[in-house]
Structures are given as C-alpha cells and as structure tokens.
Amino acid sequence: MLARVGNVGSARYRALLSLPSAANMSQRRYAGGAPSYNEPSGQKREKQAWENMWYIGMYGGMVAFGVLYYFKPDRSVRHWATPEAEKRLNESGVPWRYKPSPYSGYPEGIPDEKK
C-alpha cells in the first residue's frame, strides 16, 4: 500500500517536470498545419449560393427593425397623462407651475411653449 502511494506521488512529480517552462511557452506555436485560408492572389473569388441570402436577411432585417422602431407608437404614460394632469391642475386653480426668482432671466415666469 505504501509503495503504491509513493508511485502516485512520483508520477505527479514527473508530470510537473514535463510541463514546459515560461521561456519555452512563448516560442512554441500551436498551429494545426492546415493549408492557408486566404485565397491565392490573382484569382477572383466565387460567391457561394447562401451568401446573397445572408446579406439580404441580415442587413434587410436591420433596416426593417430600424424603420419599425422609429415609427413605433408612443405608448408611454407621460404621453397621455401629462396633458390630462395639466388640464386638471389648471381647472382647479392651484398654482402648480414653478415660479423662478427675479434674477433668473424670467422674472415673469417661464413662458408656455403652447402659446
């Protein structure tokens, strides 16, 4: 039993010794040796059948998404609640608009954009 444990320890020690050092790691290339991916120079590349469909699908989809996003309806609460709240506050007669100081450049108050 003890001899067996000793062998396991020595196997680990041998495995650690066989690891490459940091100096050798920078010099080692992990390349597969496959032929180059680049096309030979001077030859025109032929398009494959799926490429046009991919371009139309990807870029056409992006354009369609942009157009739909630009023209989507505004369903935010602010869009319909702000005019209703302003109308109710104006009808109640409660002063609710901010009155700036006389030194702010608008001593009479901020002019309404609707007028």
N, CA, C and O of each residue as an XYZ file, in Angstrom:
460
protein
N       0.819     -1.194      0.000
C       0.000      0.000      0.000
C       0.860      1.253      0.000
O       0.571      2.199     -0.733
N       1.901      1.274      0.802
C       2.767      2.445      0.859
C       3.534      2.634     -0.440
O       3.778      3.764     -0.863
N       3.906      1.555     -1.057
C       4.632      1.670     -2.322
C       3.736      2.259     -3.399
O       4.185      3.004     -4.269
N       2.491      1.916     -3.322
C       1.537      2.433     -4.310
C       1.373      3.945     -4.168
O       1.330      4.661     -5.169
N       1.283      4.424     -2.952
C       1.161      5.868     -2.719
C       2.426      6.567     -3.179
O       2.358      7.666     -3.728
N       3.569      5.952     -2.966
C       4.823      6.536     -3.403
C       4.891      6.667     -4.916
O       5.445      7.639     -5.429
N       4.337      5.704     -5.632
C       4.352      5.772     -7.086
C       3.450      6.901     -7.597
O       3.777      7.571     -8.577
N       2.327      7.100     -6.931
C       1.420      8.174     -7.351
C       2.101      9.520     -7.172
O       1.994     10.393     -8.034
N       2.784      9.688     -6.083
C       3.487     10.941     -5.834
C       4.585     11.175     -6.846
O       4.765     12.299     -7.315
N       5.326     10.127     -7.194
C       6.405     10.301     -8.157
C       5.853     10.557     -9.555
O       6.488     11.243    -10.355
N       4.663     10.005     -9.858
C       4.058     10.269    -11.164
C       3.661     11.745    -11.267
O       3.827     12.377    -12.310
N       3.140     12.270    -10.178
C       2.801     13.701    -10.169
C       4.053     14.557    -10.325
O       4.045     15.561    -11.038
N       5.126     14.153     -9.653
C       6.374     14.896     -9.739
C       6.912     14.876    -11.167
O       7.376     15.902    -11.666
N       6.854     13.707    -11.837
C       7.303     13.613    -13.213
C       6.426     14.459    -14.144
O       6.926     15.060    -15.095
N       5.131     14.501    -13.867
C       4.233     15.307    -14.691
C       4.555     16.785    -14.552
O       4.496     17.531    -15.530
N       4.896     17.213    -13.343
C       5.259     18.612    -13.146
C       6.566     18.959    -13.853
O       6.723     20.063    -14.374
N       7.504     18.008    -13.867
C       8.771     18.259    -14.540
C       8.606     18.323    -16.050
O       9.372     19.008    -16.728
N       7.627     17.627    -16.578
C       7.461     17.603    -18.029
C       6.722     18.837    -18.564
O       6.653     19.025    -19.778
N       6.169     19.681    -17.682
C       5.495     20.894    -18.146
C       6.517     21.843    -18.762
O       7.633     21.951    -18.255
N       6.166     22.521    -19.826
C       7.117     23.448    -20.437
C       7.304     24.678    -19.563
O       6.389     25.102    -18.857
N       8.485     25.235    -19.622
C       8.761     26.425    -18.830
C       8.179     27.658    -19.526
O       7.753     27.584    -20.679
N       8.164     28.779    -18.823
C       7.587     30.001    -19.378
C       8.384     30.480    -20.594
O       7.803     31.042    -21.523
N       9.702     30.268    -20.604
C      10.518     30.695    -21.738
C      10.182     29.883    -22.982
O      10.175     30.421    -24.089
N       9.905     28.602    -22.811
C       9.573     27.761    -23.960
C       8.150     28.000    -24.451
O       7.865     27.796    -25.631
N       7.260     28.424    -23.571
C       5.865     28.623    -23.959
C       5.733     29.738    -24.991
O       4.910     29.640    -25.901
N       6.526     30.788    -24.863
C       6.405     31.888    -25.807
C       6.950     31.506    -27.184
O       6.576     32.121    -28.182
N       7.814     30.514    -27.253
C       8.394     30.126    -28.520
C       7.590     29.040    -29.218
O       7.753     28.830    -30.420
N       6.736     28.355    -28.495
C       6.006     27.232    -29.061
C       4.787     27.740    -29.839
O       4.052     28.602    -29.357
N       4.581     27.207    -31.028
C       3.419     27.554    -31.842
C       2.445     26.404    -31.804
O       2.816     25.256    -32.045
N       1.206     26.707    -31.502
C       0.170     25.687    -31.507
C      -0.611     25.824    -32.803
O      -1.764     26.254    -32.785
N      -0.017     25.475    -33.901
C      -0.662     25.580    -35.206
C      -1.007     24.188    -35.697
O      -0.307     23.219    -35.404
N      -2.093     24.099    -36.446
C      -2.545     22.799    -36.925
C      -1.835     22.342    -38.178
O      -1.879     21.155    -38.502
N      -1.192     23.226    -38.885
C      -0.507     22.852    -40.097
C      -1.436     22.711    -41.281
O      -1.050     22.147    -42.305
N      -2.653     23.212    -41.161
C      -3.604     23.137    -42.261
C      -3.222     24.154    -43.338
O      -2.478     25.096    -43.063
N      -3.723     23.972    -44.554
C      -3.398     24.949    -45.588
C      -3.974     26.316    -45.264
O      -4.910     26.438    -44.474
N      -3.411     27.330    -45.878
C      -3.811     28.707    -45.604
C      -5.253     28.946    -45.995
O      -5.724     28.398    -46.991
N      -5.960     29.757    -45.225
C      -7.358     30.085    -45.511
C      -7.462     31.107    -46.630
O      -8.446     31.116    -47.369
N      -6.477     31.952    -46.762
C      -6.540     33.036    -47.750
C      -6.539     32.466    -49.163
O      -5.896     31.458    -49.456
N      -7.280     33.146    -50.020
C      -7.345     32.734    -51.422
C      -6.015     33.051    -52.101
O      -5.328     33.990    -51.699
N      -5.648     32.296    -53.106
C      -4.433     32.624    -53.843
C      -4.592     33.977    -54.535
O      -5.671     34.308    -55.028
N      -3.530     34.740    -54.568
C      -3.620     36.070    -55.169
C      -3.782     35.960    -56.682
O      -3.262     35.039    -57.314
N      -4.513     36.918    -57.247
C      -4.722     36.946    -58.681
C      -5.958     36.203    -59.134
O      -6.315     36.289    -60.309
N      -6.625     35.481    -58.261
C      -7.841     34.762    -58.644
C      -9.056     35.451    -58.021
O      -9.018     35.899    -56.874
N     -10.123     35.524    -58.797
C     -11.349     36.127    -58.300
C     -12.135     35.087    -57.508
O     -12.261     33.936    -57.924
N     -12.647     35.502    -56.390
C     -13.396     34.601    -55.523
C     -14.814     34.437    -56.043
O     -15.448     35.418    -56.431
N     -15.311     33.228    -56.056
C     -16.694     32.969    -56.448
C     -17.578     33.022    -55.219
O     -17.246     32.445    -54.184
N     -18.714     33.717    -55.331
C     -19.660     33.761    -54.219
C     -20.387     32.433    -54.123
O     -20.702     31.806    -55.134
N     -20.648     32.017    -52.903
C     -21.417     30.801    -52.706
C     -22.902     31.144    -52.711
O     -23.270     32.311    -52.576
N     -23.750     30.145    -52.864
C     -25.182     30.366    -53.057
C     -25.847     31.009    -51.844
O     -26.804     31.765    -52.012
N     -25.384     30.742    -50.652
C     -26.040     31.237    -49.453
C     -25.646     32.664    -49.103
O     -26.319     33.291    -48.285
N     -24.583     33.200    -49.691
C     -24.072     34.495    -49.258
C     -25.049     35.642    -49.530
O     -25.254     36.490    -48.661
N     -25.648     35.681    -50.712
C     -26.598     36.759    -51.009
C     -27.803     36.706    -50.083
O     -28.276     37.746    -49.624
N     -28.308     35.505    -49.802
C     -29.441     35.386    -48.882
C     -29.061     35.881    -47.496
O     -29.871     36.515    -46.821
N     -27.843     35.599    -47.069
C     -27.403     36.040    -45.749
C     -27.315     37.564    -45.693
O     -27.776     38.179    -44.731
N     -26.725     38.174    -46.721
C     -26.623     39.638    -46.740
C     -27.999     40.288    -46.741
O     -28.242     41.236    -45.993
N     -28.900     39.782    -47.580
C     -30.242     40.359    -47.653
C     -30.971     40.162    -46.328
O     -31.634     41.080    -45.843
N     -30.855     38.991    -45.749
C     -31.534     38.718    -44.486
C     -31.000     39.545    -43.336
O     -31.777     40.117    -42.572
N     -29.690     39.619    -43.202
C     -29.106     40.343    -42.073
C     -29.304     41.850    -42.208
O     -29.842     42.492    -41.306
N     -28.871     42.408    -43.329
C     -28.949     43.865    -43.463
C     -30.375     44.324    -43.726
O     -30.766     45.401    -43.278
N     -31.152     43.535    -44.438
C     -32.557     43.870    -44.617
C     -33.311     43.821    -43.298
O     -34.173     44.661    -43.041
N     -32.992     42.843    -42.464
C     -33.608     42.760    -41.144
C     -33.242     43.938    -40.261
O     -34.080     44.444    -39.514
N     -31.986     44.379    -40.343
C     -31.572     45.549    -39.556
C     -32.301     46.804    -40.009
O     -32.734     47.605    -39.180
N     -32.438     46.980    -41.312
C     -33.151     48.150    -41.833
C     -34.624     48.091    -41.433
O     -35.190     49.098    -41.008
N     -35.247     46.918    -41.567
C     -36.657     46.778    -41.193
C     -36.851     47.054    -39.704
O     -37.818     47.711    -39.318
N     -35.946     46.558    -38.867
C     -36.046     46.810    -37.436
C     -35.906     48.304    -37.144
O     -36.650     48.849    -36.327
N     -34.960     48.966    -37.805
C     -34.780     50.398    -37.581
C     -36.010     51.198    -37.980
O     -36.408     52.120    -37.268
N     -36.614     50.855    -39.108
C     -37.816     51.578    -39.559
C     -38.967     51.329    -38.597
O     -39.662     52.271    -38.217
N     -39.182     50.085    -38.196
C     -40.265     49.777    -37.265
C     -40.043     50.436    -35.906
O     -40.996     50.904    -35.284
N     -38.811     50.476    -35.446
C     -38.507     51.101    -34.159
C     -38.720     52.607    -34.225
O     -39.184     53.211    -33.258
N     -38.389     53.211    -35.349
C     -38.540     54.660    -35.489
C     -40.018     55.058    -35.511
O     -40.390     56.085    -34.943
N     -40.854     54.258    -36.158
C     -42.262     54.598    -36.316
C     -43.177     53.907    -35.315
O     -44.394     53.907    -35.504
N     -42.632     53.321    -34.264
C     -43.499     52.637    -33.297
C     -44.340     53.661    -32.548
O     -43.892     54.788    -32.335
N     -45.553     53.287    -32.145
C     -46.404     54.241    -31.442
C     -45.880     54.513    -30.036
O     -45.293     53.642    -29.395
N     -46.103     55.736    -29.575
C     -45.665     56.133    -28.248
C     -46.755     55.748    -27.257
O     -47.818     56.368    -27.224
N     -46.492     54.737    -26.461
C     -47.485     54.259    -25.505
C     -47.047     54.529    -24.075
O     -47.495     53.849    -23.152
N     -46.181     55.508    -23.880
C     -45.730     55.796    -22.529
C     -46.822     56.523    -21.753
O     -47.709     57.141    -22.342
N     -46.749     56.446    -20.452
C     -47.725     57.103    -19.589
C     -47.609     58.613    -19.731
O     -48.613     59.325    -19.697
N     -46.405     59.090    -19.888
C     -46.191     60.531    -19.977
C     -46.910     61.128    -21.185
O     -47.357     62.274    -21.137
N     -47.022     60.374    -22.242
C     -47.630     60.875    -23.476
C     -49.087     61.271    -23.268
O     -49.521     62.300    -23.786
N     -49.840     60.486    -22.531
C     -51.254     60.806    -22.366
C     -51.573     61.404    -20.998
O     -52.591     62.083    -20.859
N     -50.735     61.172    -19.980
C     -51.069     61.641    -18.633
C     -50.666     63.084    -18.392
O     -51.339     63.775    -17.627
N     -49.615     63.561    -19.001
C     -49.164     64.928    -18.743
C     -50.189     65.968    -19.177
O     -50.508     66.851    -18.381
N     -50.722     65.913    -20.393
C     -51.733     66.921    -20.739
C     -52.988     66.845    -19.860
O     -53.584     67.871    -19.532
N     -53.378     65.641    -19.488
C     -54.560     65.490    -18.621
C     -54.291     66.082    -17.241
O     -55.158     66.752    -16.680
N     -53.111     65.847    -16.691
C     -52.772     66.395    -15.371
C     -52.685     67.911    -15.417
O     -53.156     68.587    -14.504
N     -52.084     68.453    -16.476
C     -52.008     69.916    -16.595
C     -53.402     70.517    -16.699
O     -53.676     71.550    -16.089
N     -54.274     69.891    -17.455
C     -55.637     70.408    -17.605
C     -56.367     70.404    -16.262
O     -57.037     71.380    -15.925
N     -56.248     69.324    -15.495
C     -56.921     69.252    -14.198
C     -56.356     70.256    -13.207
O     -57.104     70.867    -12.443
N     -55.024     70.431    -13.216
C     -54.430     71.406    -12.293
C     -54.814     72.829    -12.671
O     -55.045     73.652    -11.785
N     -54.887     73.138    -13.954
C     -55.298     74.481    -14.379
C     -56.755     74.743    -14.010
O     -57.099     75.860    -13.623
N     -57.611     73.733    -14.122
C     -59.017     73.892    -13.767
C     -59.210     74.067    -12.270
O     -60.133     74.762    -11.844
N     -58.355     73.449    -11.466
C     -58.507     73.548    -10.012
C     -58.086     74.910     -9.474
O     -58.528     75.300     -8.394
N     -57.255     75.632    -10.188
C     -56.830     76.955     -9.746
C     -55.668     76.936     -8.777
O     -55.266     77.993     -8.290
N     -55.118     75.782     -8.482
C     -53.970     75.671     -7.581
C     -52.710     76.052     -8.352
O     -52.479     75.531     -9.443
N     -51.877     76.967     -7.796
C     -50.628     77.296     -8.508
C     -49.673     76.102     -8.442
O     -49.242     75.685     -7.367
N     -49.369     75.588     -9.575
C     -48.522     74.396     -9.612
C     -47.263     74.593    -10.442
O     -46.340     73.783    -10.357
N     -47.205     75.644    -11.237
C     -46.007     75.872    -12.052
C     -44.904     76.509    -11.208
O     -45.182     77.253    -10.268
N     -43.687     76.218    -11.545
C     -42.520     76.762    -10.853
C     -42.394     78.234    -11.163
O     -42.437     78.641    -12.324
N     -42.237     79.035    -10.123
C     -42.020     80.477    -10.284
C     -40.545     80.764    -10.023
O     -40.094     80.686     -8.880
N     -39.791     81.094    -11.066
C     -38.355     81.356    -10.860
C     -38.127     82.686    -10.153
O     -39.022     83.526    -10.062
N     -36.917     82.852     -9.660
C     -36.592     84.095     -8.966
C     -36.471     85.232     -9.977
O     -36.265     84.980    -11.164
N     -36.598     86.486     -9.521
C     -36.490     87.618    -10.450
C     -35.118     87.731    -11.115
O     -34.980     88.396    -12.142
N     -34.116     87.093    -10.542
C     -32.759     87.198    -11.083
C     -32.425     86.082    -12.065
O     -31.285     85.993    -12.521
N     -33.376     85.240    -12.399
C     -33.093     84.086    -13.238
C     -33.124     84.390    -14.729
O     -32.668     83.574    -15.530
N     -33.645     85.532    -15.115
C     -33.789     85.851    -16.524
C     -35.232     85.730    -16.977
O     -35.572     86.179    -18.072
N     -36.088     85.131    -16.160
C     -37.521     85.011    -16.434
C     -38.297     85.488    -15.205
O     -38.911     84.668    -14.523
N     -38.287     86.789    -14.901
C     -38.959     87.243    -13.681
C     -40.475     87.055    -13.725
O     -41.111     86.958    -12.676
N     -41.051     87.002    -14.900
C     -42.497     86.804    -15.018
C     -42.862     85.321    -15.077
O     -44.043     84.983    -15.146
N     -41.896     84.460    -15.052
C     -42.137     83.021    -15.151
C     -41.697     82.506    -16.507
O     -41.474     83.283    -17.435
N     -41.576     81.226    -16.614
C     -41.157     80.588    -17.867
C     -42.339     80.634    -18.837
O     -43.440     80.212    -18.484
N     -42.124     81.140    -20.052
C     -43.239     81.239    -20.982
C     -43.735     79.845    -21.400
O     -42.953     78.901    -21.513
N     -45.036     79.743    -21.622
C     -45.609     78.466    -22.073
C     -45.173     78.180    -23.494
O     -45.095     79.086    -24.324
N     -44.894     76.934    -23.769
C     -44.483     76.540    -25.117
C     -45.679     76.444    -26.050
O     -45.521     76.481    -27.271
N     -46.882     76.319    -25.479
C     -48.071     76.107    -26.299
C     -48.615     77.402    -26.869
O     -49.375     77.369    -27.837
N     -48.255     78.536    -26.302
C     -48.809     79.812    -26.742
C     -48.180     80.320    -28.010
O     -48.551     81.388    -28.498
